[in-house]
Amino acid sequence: MPDIIIKNGTVVDGTGAPGFIADVAVTGDKIEAIGKFEQVNGCKTIDATGKIVCPGIVDPHSHADMTIFREDHRDILAPLVKQGITTFIGGNCGMSMAPYGGENQNLIRDYLAAFTGMDIEAAVKWNSTGEFISHIEKNGMLLNMGLLAPHGLLRIDAMGMDTRSATDDEVGKMSRSLEKSLEEGAIGLSTGLQYMPGLQSDTRELVALGKVLSKYDGIFTSHLRSYMNTLPEAVDEVVEVARTNDIRAQISHIFWVPDMGWFGGVFRMFAGALIKMSKYWSLPIPLDGEEGKQFKKLDKLREQGVKISVDAMPTTTGFTHLFAFFPPWALTGGKEEIIKRCKDPETRKEMLYDITHGKLIWPHTGKNTWSLNLFKIMGWGCARIMAVVSEKNKRYEGMQLLTIAREQGKHPFDAACDLLVEEDGCVLVFESMGEPEDRFTERSLFAALKDPNVSISTDTILMGFGKPSYLFHGCYPKFISRYVRDMKLLPLELGVRKMTGLAAEHFQLKDRGLLKEKWFADVLVMDLNTIAPNCSFVNPTGNPSGVEHVFINGCHTVKDGELLPDAMPGRTLKR
């Protein structure tokens, strides 16, 4: 006898096939059957008449692994489940909480502390990936997690934060560490090729690590080396790793920002005028052409057998660490050395010179050729403070760095350095061309939002402090309400597939991502007419509407939009 029957809903099963009216019967943690069933005495029944019944959402790019090990993670990560997410892939961008240890443990500690704001020595109770997973499972989990081994930590362990290519011996050490993580449950390897230390790697190193993935059928994911003018070369690098080793690859949170070189200032002024005008009327200029070209290239490569996919966020406002805007040479050594550079006036001048004079020369591994030089490309007004740890500077959260600098009577770079010093290196920031979520630059998203081979992701960074991105509370309700229902950029069935089955299939999450008999009962019931994020960049923490029920492994976790007490039904999804 079923435990639960979800009756009379429109079943959109995650394959992209047309929806159909049916009941979904759940027994234990599995979907027992999909069809039409009579009322069964003693069985819990949910009336889904007029509602959409679909798989629980699979978020292919998240940093929730940086929180899920905490005892309070249920409260912190509740916004994910309340918008319909039942599974996330963690360990992205070359960073996670494990493996932790080795002769460069102090560097790994500082690397993680700058991002999380935690006392890492007090928080970390493990060394290996396997011990990290065991710790999470012992504490209990709100939702399912697949974990990637982080290239950044493997590289620091092997060679510190040096700004050079790895030797064969160092690549060998990384390969052995990767193999151990895969043996212990990691589902693949993630890279952050715009960030230190990943940006100092070369394609040779990545291909060598891909050989280990090939042995274990692991996936290779990549925050690309560039999302600017050299986006084609950055995509080609990931393709080479995948094709050479015949492995699956995932291009993370794709977007494109052009570097206009000497015309950058004029371009920013022109774009700024169009962005301001978009509050009233958005000029219908296509801004997604470069992404569209890359998607067509990837389509042809798939026809040739290359196993590659992409994810994207439905936002024009990115977020990262403030140190990511700095020249890579300034980030070598431990935290004390980095903070010392930020304090020193002469070193500041050298960093500022490299920012203002740097050139985006592929492969971006030189002293001032790194591609995340957003201050030069997007201007000093691109950065807004996302999170700090001290009460003294909390008032700056949400403010433009340029505004803070003017208030303090400083150059913006001096304001950035001073803030990093005061916050002991822990400052997260938003970045955008103009006003966050403006209707002009939004057009740059359309190619990714429509493409059938691009899944939707949140890039979640929920740490329990700071001003979060509203995607962490309403990413998928926004995607469905604005782009599927209101703008009709794509049909509902494709929209659901891009949130569920597409990522689950590519990451090989066994028996998940579809509504299918004998598959795990990760189920979302939503009202297409009322679904909405109810949050924005300015007010990012609203609860979505229209997300009525969420089941994780058959456990009723969200009812009428509210998280049910004590529900901890998540599991780790191991290789």
Order of alpha helices (4+ residues) and beta strands (2+ residues): beta-beta-beta-beta-beta-beta-alpha-beta-alpha-alpha-alpha-beta-beta-alpha-alpha-beta-alpha-beta-alpha-beta-alpha-alpha-beta-beta-alpha-alpha-alpha-beta-alpha-alpha-beta-alpha-beta-alpha-alpha-alpha-beta-beta-beta-beta
